[in-house]
Amino acid sequence: MIYPFPLQFMGLAVGALLILFHAFAIAAPGVVMPFLRAFPRSQTLGTALLLTGTIWAFWLVVTMDLGEFARLRGPMLLAVPIGAALTWKFVDEFLAVRALGILALLAADCLLDAAFLRPEVSRLVLVVLAYAWIFAGLFLVGMPYILRDLIAWLLGTTTRYRQAAIAGILYGVILVICAAALW
């Protein structure tokens, strides 16, 4: 186990965050909608998210058991910040989306670590979310314009926007119920 977070804590935390963010999206669409439109090309947010992902990835390389690749720890510790700096310098188009994809991949690892070898079938509610983040993260890193197009589609009608926010709240409620009652 890399992360010290138990399944119940992860379920409660992720569920509460889903409920909080999606409820805010419903309560303040005048704030959230412009933010979402501007997010893909935001250099400031891209830099902050990339820095967060770099620190997280560096910490993982420092702390995780690399097994037979342990001899490569030094070069990997060098490669993480160099790769981040080169990404920041030369891949600045949709940097926020790419960095969000990196964070989605790292966060999915945290969720899967909490659910690893747990016998409860209900843990799959969290595992499905983790694999959705992996799937999305790979696309966000490789084809970031997809998020821009998805945001434009989502914000195309207020009904779609509200339905997406309600779906996020419902998934968060399911996670909180599972974490509180079953894990």
C-alpha positions, -999 to +999 in steps of 0.1 A: +000+000+000+014+033-010-013+056+004-024+054+040-061+061+032-086+033+039-115+026+016-141+042+039-122+075+041-116+076+003-153+069-004-165+096+021-139+121+008-145+116-029-183+114-024-183+146-004-162+164-030-184+152-058-215+164-039-199+198-030-185+206-064-216+196-083-240+214-058-219+245-063-222+241-101-260+241-097-261+269-071-237+292-090-238+286-128-229+322-134-195+315-118-189+279-129-199+281-166-174+309-174-147+291-154-153+259-174-152+278-207-118+294-198-103+264-181-088+245-211-065+274-221-057+287-187-019+289-183-021+298-146-043+268-137-022+246-161+010+256-143-005+250-109-020+216-118+013+206-135+033+216-105+009+196-083+012+165-105+050+168-106+053+169-069+029+140-065+048+119-092+081+128-076+068+117-042+056+084-057+090+077-072+107+085-039+084+063-018+071+034-039+088+000-042+101-002-077+111-038-074+136-048-101+135-012-114+149+002-081+182+009-098+164+034-120+151+055-091+178+081-095+172+087-133+134+087-127+138+113-099+157+134-125+132+127-153+101+138-135+109+175-129+128+177-163+098+162-181+074+186-163+096+216-171+098+206-208+061+200-209+055+235-194+079+251-218+070+233-251+035+218-246+017+249-234-013+244-256-041+231-234-017+227-205-045+229-179-063+200-196-031+179-199-022+185-163-057+176-152-053+143-170-021+137-152-038+144-119-067+121-128-043+093-134-026+099-101-059+102-082-071+070-098-041+052-083-050+065-049-086+052-053-075+018-066-049+015-038-077+020-012-099-006-028-071-032-034-079-067-020-111-055-003-138-082-003-169-059-005-185-060-039-197-024-033-161-012-035-167-014-073-186+019-071-152+035-063-132+013-087-155+022-116-149+059-109-112+052-108-112+035-141-133+063-156-106+087-144-079+066-160-098+065-193-105+102-192-069+110-180-054+092-209-076+111-234-070+144-216-032+140-218-032+128-254-061+147-270-069+177-247-091+194-273-118+167-264-124+184-231-128+218-247-154+202-271-171+184-242-174+215-222-189+234-252-214+206-256-222+204-219-227+241-217-248+242-249-280+240-230-288+246-193-307+213-191-276+194-201-255+213-176-280+207-148-284+170-156-246+165-155-244+183-121-273+163-107-256+130-120-224+141-101-244+147-070-261+113-072-228+095-077-214+113-047-244+103-026-240+067-036-203+068-027-211+084+007-238+058+014-216+029+005-187+043+025-208+050+056-229+018+055-209-009+038-172-002+041 
